[in-house]
Amino acid sequence: MDNRRYLLKKRRNSYRTSRNLIFSFKYAISGLNYCIKYERNFKIQLFLGILSVCLSLFLHFTTIENIILFATIFSVLILELLNTSIENIVDLLVDQKFSQLAKIAKDSAAGAVFLASINSIFVALYLFVPKIKLLFINL
């Protein structure tokens, strides 16, 4: 938690909108780096996404199957980024005091990631199971 506070203090002018496109990309990459370093669920989802892509290369997915796979992976990662930002904004606003509305906001954001993760399981089953079955039949 102290590390998060340090990172927040480090960006003193974070309330300002960047007029420089390169700085905008730098801030976006900084947000991704934060999630990769500090958010356990993002790391897990990123690892599973990379593993899925590697498996799709091995199983010779078609273009449309790859598009579906990438869209699913990115939807989960995007929602995890949004969940992280909502949780941090809520924590910043309530300042370690319990609030039922804060709980609802955080739980709802986590619920969105949960639904996307369930959807990704269904998509993975739809894409991978037939290919793996075919692989075993041809052995």
C-alpha positions, -999 to 999 in steps of 0.1 A, spaced: 0 0 0 29 24 8 43 17 -27 10 28 -43 10 60 -23 46 67 -34 36 62 -70 7 85 -66 29 112 -50 55 108 -77 30 119 -104 24 154 -91 9 168 -123 -13 137 -130 -44 159 -129 -33 177 -160 -41 165 -195 -11 159 -216 -8 180 -248 21 159 -260 12 126 -278 44 109 -268 38 118 -231 3 104 -234 18 70 -246 43 72 -218 16 76 -193 -4 47 -208 27 24 -207 33 35 -171 -2 23 -162 4 -10 -179 37 -14 -162 21 -7 -128 -5 -34 -134 22 -59 -146 44 -52 -115 18 -49 -87 -16 -64 -97 -16 -102 -91 -47 -109 -112 -34 -89 -141 -2 -110 -141 -22 -142 -140 -45 -131 -168 -15 -119 -189 3 -152 -184 -28 -172 -194 -33 -150 -224 3 -155 -236 -1 -192 -229 -32 -193 -250 -15 -175 -279 14 -200 -278 -11 -229 -278 -30 -213 -307 2 -211 -327 9 -248 -320 -27 -258 -330 -25 -237 -362 -56 -215 -355 -73 -198 -385 -73 -161 -388 -108 -158 -375 -100 -180 -345 -70 -159 -337 -91 -127 -339 -116 -142 -315 -88 -153 -292 -71 -119 -292 -104 -100 -287 -112 -122 -257 -78 -118 -241 -77 -81 -246 -113 -77 -232 -102 -94 -200 -70 -74 -197 -88 -41 -205 -114 -48 -179 -87 -56 -153 -71 -23 -160 -104 -5 -155 -110 -25 -124 -77 -15 -110 -82 22 -118 -117 21 -102 -104 4 -71 -76 30 -67 -99 60 -73 -124 46 -47 -96 40 -22 -83 75 -28 -118 90 -22 -128 70 9 -94 72 26 -96 39 45 -131 45 58 -158 19 50 -185 31 25 -213 9 12 -212 29 -21 -174 23 -24 -180 -14 -18 -206 -15 -45 -183 3 -70 -154 -20 -63 -175 -51 -63 -192 -42 -95 -159 -35 -113 -146 -68 -101 -178 -85 -112 -172 -72 -148 -138 -88 -148 -153 -120 -134 -179 -121 -162 -152 -115 -189 -131 -142 -174 -160 -167 -175 -167 -157 -211 -130 -163 -219 -133 -198 -205 -163 -205 -228 -144 -190 -258 -113 -211 -249 -134 -243 -247 -150 -235 -281 -117 -228 -298 -93 -252 -282 -113 -284 -274 -120 -293 -311 -84 -287 -321 -71 -307 -292 -96 -335 -299 -84 -336 -336 -48 -337 -325 -54 -368 -303 -75 -385 -330 -47 -381 -355 -21 -396 -332 
